[in-house]
Amino acid sequence: MATPNRLSRRSFLFSAAAATLACGAPNLSRTNPNDVRIEGVDIEEEFYLYRSPIKFGGTEVDRVTLLNVRVRIRNRGGQTAEGFGSMPLGNVWSFPSRVMKYEETLAAMQGLSKRLEKIMAAYTDFGHPVEINHHLEPAWLAAADEVSQQMKLAEPIPKLCTLTTASPFDAALHDAYGKLYNRSTYHCYTQEFLKEDLSRYLGAEYKGLYLDQYVSKEPKPRMPLYHLVGAVDPITAKDIAVKLDDGMPQALPDWIEYNGLTNIKIKLNGEDLNWDRDRVLAVERASAEAMKKRGTSEWHYSLDFNEKCPNVDYLLDMLRQVQKRSPAGFERIQYIEQPTKRDLKADKANVMHEAAKLRPVVIDESLVDLESLMLAREMGYSGAALKACKGQAQALLMAAAAQKHKMFLCVQDLTCPGASLIHSAGLAAHVPGVAAIEANARQYVPAANAGWEKTHPGIFVIKDGYMQTGELTGVGLSAKPA
């Protein structure tokens, strides 16, 4: 593994990459013998073409670049372990741009990943992974600004994009920590390992509260899987424009039979109310027929507009029209993902109080820190979408804050295959209140799951609509390489 020149916290704080980092001196009286330091970091990429395209916010995506990260750590006693993290470089989702091409935003994430590799490898202070992430995040954000300037990007790298790029580094660190102590990482969020309360990370309001109050040591035995009906996906057989000869389903009824589905996520456009309404109704008709054949009486939908609704009135009107035309279909809507623009500060007029009375409305793309969560709550959002692609540490902290404020919780993926799906499923299975798991890489990029079906059959082989998350009890984050 590459091991660049080592930096103490003091020199790290004053390095160019971490000019904005302000973490204070360590409290030596609270030194934990279980703390670790980073010994080395390596990154590599994998590339896959999609089986069929998926549409994000008006842009079709037909490929994915995975960022794989290995981190080696050592504790105070000299024991070492290596962890693995992986995440799609989801540039279309995390770095949407009308002036930059796909290749440019992807290159920005790739350039940033190389900078993050050096920053993480150079950080030498001991700590728990949650604490280390807390200290590194300002340096990552500063690095994103530097990369934006050096690459002369037409738009700066957004915070969401930085978190996504950093997420496999954070996952690898958490994975290594659990492996070092030969247990699931989810057993390592107790006060034995993480002594400080949540006030250190979330402010005085959380004094006396600890992360293990909001994260379960053991995973839920099983969880329903959310299947995606993308905006360009066929609903029925007659909608199929190009028949794929790969032995896998295309139309929704065939997917329902193939996976025994009970949870369906519907992508909508947010620019044509009649199209959005009719899309929901078409999914309801096709689902009802297929569920009847299977003898299934209960199933659910989630709606995702990818921030494209012009205002909250559009959403309210669309929901009421669905309710009028199909009361049963409306009742099956479990929640709605962020319907309007992600810049909440610039869009404060679009409050969600009325919409949240009809169904939970969750903040998704806007959720990048505690401030954004609290602003969303003030604006009427009643739930939060947690994502492994924003970082393991941040997702757990946001889960704790959302639970404290009694918000609805869900876990969404980023078309995560392989280890990244296991990271996401593990998060969903260990956060109380999360009812289902979104996982759509099996639809769009099954080639990236090759081999994982054998090591994690309960996660990658779905027959009854459920992931068998009870199998996620291995050491680390449970991702045994395929």
Secondary structure, 3 states (H helix, E strand, C coil): CCCCCCECHHHHHCCHHHCCCCCCCCCHHHCCCCCEEEEEEEEEEEEEEEEEEEEECCEEEEEEEEEEEEEEEEECCCCEEEEEEEEECCHHHHCCCCCCCHHHHHHHHHHHHHHHHHHHHHECCCECHHHHHHHHHHHHHHHHHHHHHHCCCCCCCCHHHHHHHHHHHHHHHHHHHHHHCCCEHHHCCCCCCCCCCCHHHHCHHHCCCCHHHCCCCCCCCCEEEEEEECCCCCCCHHHCCCCCCCCCCCCHHHHHHHHCCCEEEEECCCCCHHHHHHHHHHHHHHHHHHHHHHCCCCCEEEEECCCCCCCHHHHHHHHHHHHHHCHHHHHCEEEEECCCCCCHHHCCCCCCHHHHHHCCEEECCCCCCHHHHHHHHHCCCCEEEECHHHCHHHHHHHHHHHHHCCCEEEECCCCCCHHHHHHHHHHHHHCCCCCCEECCHHHHCHHHHCCHHHHCHHHHCCCCCEECHHHCCCCECCCCCC
